[in-house]
Amino acid sequence: MLKVRNEFVWLWIAIEPINKIILGIRISFERTMLVAEQFLQELVRKYGKHPVSTDRGTHGIHRFVNS
């Protein structure tokens, strides 16, 4: 989470782990399953399905990625 002026925003980043290439970036005002799914769907459309690692938060994104 970042503070931009007087508002907090979430910074979503997808990084390819071997070559450290940034695959996608998104900024949102919310941290919800909908925002996470939209971000991942954009990446899947562009790069296809791949294994995903998360920050191990309690958001349950593993259910979306593995389905």
PyMOL Python script that loads the backbone (N, CA, C, O; Angstrom):
from pymol import cmd

cmd.read_pdbstr("""\
ATOM      1  N   MET A   1       0.850  -1.160   0.000  1.00  0.00           N
ATOM      2  CA  MET A   1       0.000   0.000   0.000  1.00  0.00           C
ATOM      3  C   MET A   1       0.899   1.227   0.000  1.00  0.00           C
ATOM      4  O   MET A   1       1.909   1.278   0.703  1.00  0.00           O
ATOM      5  N   LEU A   2       0.517   2.208  -0.796  1.00  0.00           N
ATOM      6  CA  LEU A   2       1.252   3.463  -0.901  1.00  0.00           C
ATOM      7  C   LEU A   2       0.323   4.619  -0.579  1.00  0.00           C
ATOM      8  O   LEU A   2      -0.884   4.538  -0.805  1.00  0.00           O
ATOM      9  N   LYS A   3       0.883   5.683  -0.054  1.00  0.00           N
ATOM     10  CA  LYS A   3       0.086   6.880   0.168  1.00  0.00           C
ATOM     11  C   LYS A   3       0.421   7.872  -0.939  1.00  0.00           C
ATOM     12  O   LYS A   3       1.574   8.270  -1.105  1.00  0.00           O
ATOM     13  N   VAL A   4      -0.601   8.264  -1.692  1.00  0.00           N
ATOM     14  CA  VAL A   4      -0.454   9.242  -2.759  1.00  0.00           C
ATOM     15  C   VAL A   4      -1.297  10.445  -2.381  1.00  0.00           C
ATOM     16  O   VAL A   4      -2.526  10.383  -2.362  1.00  0.00           O
ATOM     17  N   ARG A   5      -0.623  11.525  -2.086  1.00  0.00           N
ATOM     18  CA  ARG A   5      -1.269  12.716  -1.522  1.00  0.00           C
ATOM     19  C   ARG A   5      -1.998  12.313  -0.252  1.00  0.00           C
ATOM     20  O   ARG A   5      -1.350  11.913   0.716  1.00  0.00           O
ATOM     21  N   ASN A   6      -3.305  12.404  -0.220  1.00  0.00           N
ATOM     22  CA  ASN A   6      -4.042  12.050   0.996  1.00  0.00           C
ATOM     23  C   ASN A   6      -4.756  10.708   0.893  1.00  0.00           C
ATOM     24  O   ASN A   6      -5.562  10.374   1.762  1.00  0.00           O
ATOM     25  N   GLU A   7      -4.478   9.937  -0.145  1.00  0.00           N
ATOM     26  CA  GLU A   7      -5.173   8.668  -0.338  1.00  0.00           C
ATOM     27  C   GLU A   7      -4.201   7.502  -0.348  1.00  0.00           C
ATOM     28  O   GLU A   7      -3.059   7.624  -0.793  1.00  0.00           O
ATOM     29  N   PHE A   8      -4.680   6.366   0.153  1.00  0.00           N
ATOM     30  CA  PHE A   8      -3.895   5.138   0.089  1.00  0.00           C
ATOM     31  C   PHE A   8      -4.308   4.360  -1.152  1.00  0.00           C
ATOM     32  O   PHE A   8      -5.494   4.260  -1.465  1.00  0.00           O
ATOM     33  N   VAL A   9      -3.325   3.811  -1.858  1.00  0.00           N
ATOM     34  CA  VAL A   9      -3.586   3.003  -3.047  1.00  0.00           C
ATOM     35  C   VAL A   9      -2.805   1.703  -2.937  1.00  0.00           C
ATOM     36  O   VAL A   9      -1.795   1.624  -2.238  1.00  0.00           O
ATOM     37  N   TRP A  10      -3.288   0.688  -3.635  1.00  0.00           N
ATOM     38  CA  TRP A  10      -2.604  -0.603  -3.691  1.00  0.00           C
ATOM     39  C   TRP A  10      -1.829  -0.677  -4.988  1.00  0.00           C
ATOM     40  O   TRP A  10      -2.341  -0.309  -6.045  1.00  0.00           O
ATOM     41  N   LEU A  11      -0.600  -1.149  -4.914  1.00  0.00           N
ATOM     42  CA  LEU A  11       0.240  -1.345  -6.085  1.00  0.00           C
ATOM     43  C   LEU A  11       0.359  -2.843  -6.321  1.00  0.00           C
ATOM     44  O   LEU A  11       0.890  -3.568  -5.480  1.00  0.00           O
ATOM     45  N   TRP A  12      -0.129  -3.305  -7.454  1.00  0.00           N
ATOM     46  CA  TRP A  12      -0.088  -4.716  -7.834  1.00  0.00           C
ATOM     47  C   TRP A  12       1.014  -4.875  -8.874  1.00  0.00           C
ATOM     48  O   TRP A  12       1.035  -4.157  -9.874  1.00  0.00           O
ATOM     49  N   ILE A  13       1.925  -5.810  -8.643  1.00  0.00           N
ATOM     50  CA  ILE A  13       3.028  -6.043  -9.577  1.00  0.00           C
ATOM     51  C   ILE A  13       3.185  -7.543  -9.796  1.00  0.00           C
ATOM     52  O   ILE A  13       3.189  -8.318  -8.840  1.00  0.00           O
ATOM     53  N   ALA A  14       3.313  -7.948 -11.052  1.00  0.00           N
ATOM     54  CA  ALA A  14       3.614  -9.340 -11.395  1.00  0.00           C
ATOM     55  C   ALA A  14       5.035  -9.365 -11.949  1.00  0.00           C
ATOM     56  O   ALA A  14       5.348  -8.673 -12.918  1.00  0.00           O
ATOM     57  N   ILE A  15       5.894 -10.174 -11.319  1.00  0.00           N
ATOM     58  CA  ILE A  15       7.299 -10.252 -11.718  1.00  0.00           C
ATOM     59  C   ILE A  15       7.634 -11.685 -12.104  1.00  0.00           C
ATOM     60  O   ILE A  15       7.317 -12.619 -11.368  1.00  0.00           O
ATOM     61  N   GLU A  16       8.266 -11.859 -13.240  1.00  0.00           N
ATOM     62  CA  GLU A  16       8.751 -13.168 -13.671  1.00  0.00           C
ATOM     63  C   GLU A  16       9.966 -13.484 -12.802  1.00  0.00           C
ATOM     64  O   GLU A  16      10.946 -12.738 -12.823  1.00  0.00           O
ATOM     65  N   PRO A  17       9.919 -14.586 -12.032  1.00  0.00           N
ATOM     66  CA  PRO A  17      10.923 -14.809 -10.983  1.00  0.00           C
ATOM     67  C   PRO A  17      12.340 -15.116 -11.456  1.00  0.00           C
ATOM     68  O   PRO A  17      13.296 -14.804 -10.747  1.00  0.00           O
ATOM     69  N   ILE A  18      12.501 -15.709 -12.618  1.00  0.00           N
ATOM     70  CA  ILE A  18      13.851 -16.091 -13.043  1.00  0.00           C
ATOM     71  C   ILE A  18      14.612 -14.894 -13.612  1.00  0.00           C
ATOM     72  O   ILE A  18      15.736 -14.613 -13.193  1.00  0.00           O
ATOM     73  N   ASN A  19      14.003 -14.194 -14.560  1.00  0.00           N
ATOM     74  CA  ASN A  19      14.675 -13.065 -15.211  1.00  0.00           C
ATOM     75  C   ASN A  19      14.335 -11.714 -14.588  1.00  0.00           C
ATOM     76  O   ASN A  19      14.858 -10.682 -15.010  1.00  0.00           O
ATOM     77  N   LYS A  20      13.457 -11.721 -13.583  1.00  0.00           N
ATOM     78  CA  LYS A  20      13.062 -10.500 -12.869  1.00  0.00           C
ATOM     79  C   LYS A  20      12.439  -9.448 -13.793  1.00  0.00           C
ATOM     80  O   LYS A  20      12.666  -8.250 -13.622  1.00  0.00           O
ATOM     81  N   ILE A  21      11.661  -9.901 -14.761  1.00  0.00           N
ATOM     82  CA  ILE A  21      10.988  -8.999 -15.691  1.00  0.00           C
ATOM     83  C   ILE A  21       9.611  -8.654 -15.135  1.00  0.00           C
ATOM     84  O   ILE A  21       8.887  -9.538 -14.677  1.00  0.00           O
ATOM     85  N   ILE A  22       9.249  -7.387 -15.172  1.00  0.00           N
ATOM     86  CA  ILE A  22       7.923  -6.962 -14.726  1.00  0.00           C
ATOM     87  C   ILE A  22       6.925  -7.271 -15.840  1.00  0.00           C
ATOM     88  O   ILE A  22       7.041  -6.758 -16.953  1.00  0.00           O
ATOM     89  N   LEU A  23       5.949  -8.111 -15.526  1.00  0.00           N
ATOM     90  CA  LEU A  23       4.950  -8.531 -16.501  1.00  0.00           C
ATOM     91  C   LEU A  23       3.716  -7.645 -16.480  1.00  0.00           C
ATOM     92  O   LEU A  23       3.039  -7.499 -17.498  1.00  0.00           O
ATOM     93  N   GLY A  24       3.418  -7.054 -15.333  1.00  0.00           N
ATOM     94  CA  GLY A  24       2.236  -6.222 -15.228  1.00  0.00           C
ATOM     95  C   GLY A  24       2.262  -5.377 -13.978  1.00  0.00           C
ATOM     96  O   GLY A  24       2.816  -5.772 -12.952  1.00  0.00           O
ATOM     97  N   ILE A  25       1.655  -4.205 -14.076  1.00  0.00           N
ATOM     98  CA  ILE A  25       1.531  -3.285 -12.940  1.00  0.00           C
ATOM     99  C   ILE A  25       0.115  -2.737 -12.947  1.00  0.00           C
ATOM    100  O   ILE A  25      -0.438  -2.432 -14.004  1.00  0.00           O
ATOM    101  N   ARG A  26      -0.465  -2.614 -11.771  1.00  0.00           N
ATOM    102  CA  ARG A  26      -1.793  -2.011 -11.643  1.00  0.00           C
ATOM    103  C   ARG A  26      -1.853  -1.251 -10.330  1.00  0.00           C
ATOM    104  O   ARG A  26      -1.291  -1.686  -9.324  1.00  0.00           O
ATOM    105  N   ILE A  27      -2.528  -0.129 -10.343  1.00  0.00           N
ATOM    106  CA  ILE A  27      -2.778   0.643  -9.128  1.00  0.00           C
ATOM    107  C   ILE A  27      -4.280   0.648  -8.908  1.00  0.00           C
ATOM    108  O   ILE A  27      -5.050   0.883  -9.839  1.00  0.00           O
ATOM    109  N   SER A  28      -4.699   0.385  -7.660  1.00  0.00           N
ATOM    110  CA  SER A  28      -6.128   0.390  -7.349  1.00  0.00           C
ATOM    111  C   SER A  28      -6.356   1.061  -6.002  1.00  0.00           C
ATOM    112  O   SER A  28      -5.447   1.166  -5.178  1.00  0.00           O
ATOM    113  N   PHE A  29      -7.581   1.510  -5.797  1.00  0.00           N
ATOM    114  CA  PHE A  29      -7.954   2.109  -4.522  1.00  0.00           C
ATOM    115  C   PHE A  29      -8.485   1.068  -3.545  1.00  0.00           C
ATOM    116  O   PHE A  29      -8.712   1.374  -2.374  1.00  0.00           O
ATOM    117  N   GLU A  30      -8.686  -0.168  -4.021  1.00  0.00           N
ATOM    118  CA  GLU A  30      -9.212  -1.244  -3.182  1.00  0.00           C
ATOM    119  C   GLU A  30      -8.352  -2.484  -3.325  1.00  0.00           C
ATOM    120  O   GLU A  30      -7.692  -2.681  -4.345  1.00  0.00           O
ATOM    121  N   ARG A  31      -8.363  -3.319  -2.293  1.00  0.00           N
ATOM    122  CA  ARG A  31      -7.705  -4.627  -2.353  1.00  0.00           C
ATOM    123  C   ARG A  31      -8.803  -5.671  -2.186  1.00  0.00           C
ATOM    124  O   ARG A  31      -9.086  -6.129  -1.079  1.00  0.00           O
ATOM    125  N   THR A  32      -9.412  -6.034  -3.311  1.00  0.00           N
ATOM    126  CA  THR A  32     -10.530  -6.975  -3.286  1.00  0.00           C
ATOM    127  C   THR A  32     -10.240  -8.140  -4.228  1.00  0.00           C
ATOM    128  O   THR A  32      -9.328  -8.076  -5.052  1.00  0.00           O
ATOM    129  N   MET A  33     -11.026  -9.196  -4.094  1.00  0.00           N
ATOM    130  CA  MET A  33     -10.899 -10.338  -5.001  1.00  0.00           C
ATOM    131  C   MET A  33     -11.171  -9.911  -6.442  1.00  0.00           C
ATOM    132  O   MET A  33     -10.520 -10.398  -7.366  1.00  0.00           O
ATOM    133  N   LEU A  34     -12.122  -9.010  -6.639  1.00  0.00           N
ATOM    134  CA  LEU A  34     -12.447  -8.555  -7.988  1.00  0.00           C
ATOM    135  C   LEU A  34     -11.235  -7.887  -8.637  1.00  0.00           C
ATOM    136  O   LEU A  34     -10.911  -8.178  -9.788  1.00  0.00           O
ATOM    137  N   VAL A  35     -10.573  -7.003  -7.914  1.00  0.00           N
ATOM    138  CA  VAL A  35      -9.393  -6.320  -8.452  1.00  0.00           C
ATOM    139  C   VAL A  35      -8.286  -7.329  -8.734  1.00  0.00           C
ATOM    140  O   VAL A  35      -7.634  -7.261  -9.775  1.00  0.00           O
ATOM    141  N   ALA A  36      -8.070  -8.270  -7.807  1.00  0.00           N
ATOM    142  CA  ALA A  36      -7.036  -9.296  -7.993  1.00  0.00           C
ATOM    143  C   ALA A  36      -7.346 -10.162  -9.214  1.00  0.00           C
ATOM    144  O   ALA A  36      -6.453 -10.449 -10.012  1.00  0.00           O
ATOM    145  N   GLU A  37      -8.598 -10.578  -9.363  1.00  0.00           N
ATOM    146  CA  GLU A  37      -8.987 -11.408 -10.500  1.00  0.00           C
ATOM    147  C   GLU A  37      -8.807 -10.670 -11.817  1.00  0.00           C
ATOM    148  O   GLU A  37      -8.331 -11.250 -12.793  1.00  0.00           O
ATOM    149  N   GLN A  38      -9.180  -9.400 -11.855  1.00  0.00           N
ATOM    150  CA  GLN A  38      -9.015  -8.624 -13.081  1.00  0.00           C
ATOM    151  C   GLN A  38      -7.540  -8.503 -13.453  1.00  0.00           C
ATOM    152  O   GLN A  38      -7.178  -8.630 -14.623  1.00  0.00           O
ATOM    153  N   PHE A  39      -6.697  -8.257 -12.463  1.00  0.00           N
ATOM    154  CA  PHE A  39      -5.256  -8.143 -12.706  1.00  0.00           C
ATOM    155  C   PHE A  39      -4.702  -9.458 -13.247  1.00  0.00           C
ATOM    156  O   PHE A  39      -3.953  -9.467 -14.223  1.00  0.00           O
ATOM    157  N   LEU A  40      -5.071 -10.566 -12.611  1.00  0.00           N
ATOM    158  CA  LEU A  40      -4.580 -11.869 -13.059  1.00  0.00           C
ATOM    159  C   LEU A  40      -5.143 -12.255 -14.421  1.00  0.00           C
ATOM    160  O   LEU A  40      -4.438 -12.857 -15.232  1.00  0.00           O
ATOM    161  N   GLN A  41      -6.398 -11.920 -14.683  1.00  0.00           N
ATOM    162  CA  GLN A  41      -6.988 -12.232 -15.988  1.00  0.00           C
ATOM    163  C   GLN A  41      -6.258 -11.508 -17.113  1.00  0.00           C
ATOM    164  O   GLN A  41      -6.065 -12.071 -18.191  1.00  0.00           O
ATOM    165  N   GLU A  42      -5.853 -10.263 -16.870  1.00  0.00           N
ATOM    166  CA  GLU A  42      -5.072  -9.528 -17.870  1.00  0.00           C
ATOM    167  C   GLU A  42      -3.765 -10.253 -18.161  1.00  0.00           C
ATOM    168  O   GLU A  42      -3.357 -10.371 -19.317  1.00  0.00           O
ATOM    169  N   LEU A  43      -3.109 -10.740 -17.106  1.00  0.00           N
ATOM    170  CA  LEU A  43      -1.841 -11.447 -17.270  1.00  0.00           C
ATOM    171  C   LEU A  43      -2.037 -12.782 -17.990  1.00  0.00           C
ATOM    172  O   LEU A  43      -1.226 -13.153 -18.838  1.00  0.00           O
ATOM    173  N   VAL A  44      -3.108 -13.505 -17.654  1.00  0.00           N
ATOM    174  CA  VAL A  44      -3.386 -14.790 -18.306  1.00  0.00           C
ATOM    175  C   VAL A  44      -3.674 -14.574 -19.791  1.00  0.00           C
ATOM    176  O   VAL A  44      -3.207 -15.349 -20.626  1.00  0.00           O
ATOM    177  N   ARG A  45      -4.432 -13.538 -20.130  1.00  0.00           N
ATOM    178  CA  ARG A  45      -4.706 -13.241 -21.544  1.00  0.00           C
ATOM    179  C   ARG A  45      -3.412 -12.945 -22.309  1.00  0.00           C
ATOM    180  O   ARG A  45      -3.256 -13.347 -23.462  1.00  0.00           O
ATOM    181  N   LYS A  46      -2.502 -12.247 -21.662  1.00  0.00           N
ATOM    182  CA  LYS A  46      -1.264 -11.845 -22.333  1.00  0.00           C
ATOM    183  C   LYS A  46      -0.217 -12.955 -22.378  1.00  0.00           C
ATOM    184  O   LYS A  46       0.472 -13.114 -23.386  1.00  0.00           O
ATOM    185  N   TYR A  47      -0.089 -13.739 -21.273  1.00  0.00           N
ATOM    186  CA  TYR A  47       1.009 -14.697 -21.153  1.00  0.00           C
ATOM    187  C   TYR A  47       0.574 -16.155 -21.022  1.00  0.00           C
ATOM    188  O   TYR A  47       1.421 -17.048 -21.062  1.00  0.00           O
ATOM    189  N   GLY A  48      -0.723 -16.418 -20.865  1.00  0.00           N
ATOM    190  CA  GLY A  48      -1.190 -17.778 -20.616  1.00  0.00           C
ATOM    191  C   GLY A  48      -1.091 -18.110 -19.134  1.00  0.00           C
ATOM    192  O   GLY A  48      -0.611 -17.302 -18.338  1.00  0.00           O
ATOM    193  N   LYS A  49      -1.552 -19.314 -18.765  1.00  0.00           N
ATOM    194  CA  LYS A  49      -1.539 -19.726 -17.359  1.00  0.00           C
ATOM    195  C   LYS A  49      -0.152 -20.195 -16.949  1.00  0.00           C
ATOM    196  O   LYS A  49       0.526 -20.899 -17.697  1.00  0.00           O
ATOM    197  N   HIS A  50       0.256 -19.797 -15.758  1.00  0.00           N
ATOM    198  CA  HIS A  50       1.552 -20.176 -15.190  1.00  0.00           C
ATOM    199  C   HIS A  50       1.405 -20.317 -13.683  1.00  0.00           C
ATOM    200  O   HIS A  50       0.449 -19.795 -13.110  1.00  0.00           O
ATOM    201  N   PRO A  51       2.332 -21.013 -13.024  1.00  0.00           N
ATOM    202  CA  PRO A  51       2.302 -21.082 -11.558  1.00  0.00           C
ATOM    203  C   PRO A  51       2.413 -19.677 -10.961  1.00  0.00           C
ATOM    204  O   PRO A  51       3.074 -18.803 -11.520  1.00  0.00           O
ATOM    205  N   VAL A  52       1.759 -19.478  -9.824  1.00  0.00           N
ATOM    206  CA  VAL A  52       1.730 -18.166  -9.184  1.00  0.00           C
ATOM    207  C   VAL A  52       2.168 -18.281  -7.738  1.00  0.00           C
ATOM    208  O   VAL A  52       1.784 -19.218  -7.037  1.00  0.00           O
ATOM    209  N   SER A  53       2.973 -17.328  -7.292  1.00  0.00           N
ATOM    210  CA  SER A  53       3.325 -17.189  -5.876  1.00  0.00           C
ATOM    211  C   SER A  53       2.685 -15.904  -5.382  1.00  0.00           C
ATOM    212  O   SER A  53       2.590 -14.926  -6.123  1.00  0.00           O
ATOM    213  N   THR A  54       2.247 -15.906  -4.133  1.00  0.00           N
ATOM    214  CA  THR A  54       1.625 -14.708  -3.570  1.00  0.00           C
ATOM    215  C   THR A  54       2.376 -14.279  -2.324  1.00  0.00           C
ATOM    216  O   THR A  54       3.366 -14.894  -1.927  1.00  0.00           O
ATOM    217  N   ASP A  55       1.882 -13.207  -1.718  1.00  0.00           N
ATOM    218  CA  ASP A  55       2.478 -12.726  -0.473  1.00  0.00           C
ATOM    219  C   ASP A  55       1.987 -13.528   0.733  1.00  0.00           C
ATOM    220  O   ASP A  55       2.242 -13.155   1.878  1.00  0.00           O
ATOM    221  N   ARG A  56       1.287 -14.623   0.472  1.00  0.00           N
ATOM    222  CA  ARG A  56       0.734 -15.513   1.496  1.00  0.00           C
ATOM    223  C   ARG A  56      -0.312 -14.824   2.380  1.00  0.00           C
ATOM    224  O   ARG A  56      -0.540 -15.233   3.519  1.00  0.00           O
ATOM    225  N   GLY A  57      -0.934 -13.787   1.850  1.00  0.00           N
ATOM    226  CA  GLY A  57      -1.991 -13.103   2.579  1.00  0.00           C
ATOM    227  C   GLY A  57      -3.224 -13.985   2.686  1.00  0.00           C
ATOM    228  O   GLY A  57      -3.258 -15.087   2.139  1.00  0.00           O
ATOM    229  N   THR A  58      -4.218 -13.505   3.380  1.00  0.00           N
ATOM    230  CA  THR A  58      -5.436 -14.288   3.609  1.00  0.00           C
ATOM    231  C   THR A  58      -6.498 -14.010   2.548  1.00  0.00           C
ATOM    232  O   THR A  58      -7.675 -14.298   2.767  1.00  0.00           O
ATOM    233  N   HIS A  59      -6.108 -13.460   1.414  1.00  0.00           N
ATOM    234  CA  HIS A  59      -7.062 -13.054   0.390  1.00  0.00           C
ATOM    235  C   HIS A  59      -7.606 -14.207  -0.433  1.00  0.00           C
ATOM    236  O   HIS A  59      -8.602 -14.023  -1.134  1.00  0.00           O
ATOM    237  N   GLY A  60      -7.002 -15.388  -0.382  1.00  0.00           N
ATOM    238  CA  GLY A  60      -7.530 -16.553  -1.080  1.00  0.00           C
ATOM    239  C   GLY A  60      -7.330 -16.546  -2.585  1.00  0.00           C
ATOM    240  O   GLY A  60      -8.044 -17.256  -3.293  1.00  0.00           O
ATOM    241  N   ILE A  61      -6.390 -15.775  -3.094  1.00  0.00           N
ATOM    242  CA  ILE A  61      -6.196 -15.695  -4.539  1.00  0.00           C
ATOM    243  C   ILE A  61      -5.767 -17.034  -5.121  1.00  0.00           C
ATOM    244  O   ILE A  61      -5.970 -17.276  -6.311  1.00  0.00           O
ATOM    245  N   HIS A  62      -5.177 -17.911  -4.308  1.00  0.00           N
ATOM    246  CA  HIS A  62      -4.768 -19.227  -4.797  1.00  0.00           C
ATOM    247  C   HIS A  62      -5.954 -20.006  -5.352  1.00  0.00           C
ATOM    248  O   HIS A  62      -5.780 -20.824  -6.255  1.00  0.00           O
ATOM    249  N   ARG A  63      -7.154 -19.770  -4.834  1.00  0.00           N
ATOM    250  CA  ARG A  63      -8.337 -20.465  -5.339  1.00  0.00           C
ATOM    251  C   ARG A  63      -8.633 -20.051  -6.774  1.00  0.00           C
ATOM    252  O   ARG A  63      -9.019 -20.888  -7.591  1.00  0.00           O
ATOM    253  N   PHE A  64      -8.460 -18.788  -7.088  1.00  0.00           N
ATOM    254  CA  PHE A  64      -8.711 -18.301  -8.445  1.00  0.00           C
ATOM    255  C   PHE A  64      -7.657 -18.837  -9.407  1.00  0.00           C
ATOM    256  O   PHE A  64      -7.991 -19.317 -10.490  1.00  0.00           O
ATOM    257  N   VAL A  65      -6.406 -18.760  -9.024  1.00  0.00           N
ATOM    258  CA  VAL A  65      -5.306 -19.121  -9.909  1.00  0.00           C
ATOM    259  C   VAL A  65      -5.300 -20.609 -10.207  1.00  0.00           C
ATOM    260  O   VAL A  65      -5.013 -21.012 -11.334  1.00  0.00           O
ATOM    261  N   ASN A  66      -5.612 -21.430  -9.216  1.00  0.00           N
ATOM    262  CA  ASN A  66      -5.534 -22.873  -9.388  1.00  0.00           C
ATOM    263  C   ASN A  66      -6.799 -23.487  -9.978  1.00  0.00           C
ATOM    264  O   ASN A  66      -6.829 -24.690 -10.238  1.00  0.00           O
ATOM    265  N   SER A  67      -7.827 -22.703 -10.192  1.00  0.00           N
ATOM    266  CA  SER A  67      -9.078 -23.272 -10.709  1.00  0.00           C
ATOM    267  C   SER A  67      -9.091 -23.338 -12.211  1.00  0.00           C
ATOM    268  O   SER A  67     -10.072 -23.792 -12.800  1.00  0.00           O
TER     269      SER A  67
END
""", "prot")
cmd.dss("prot")
cmd.show_as("cartoon", "prot")
cmd.util.cbc("prot")
cmd.orient("prot")
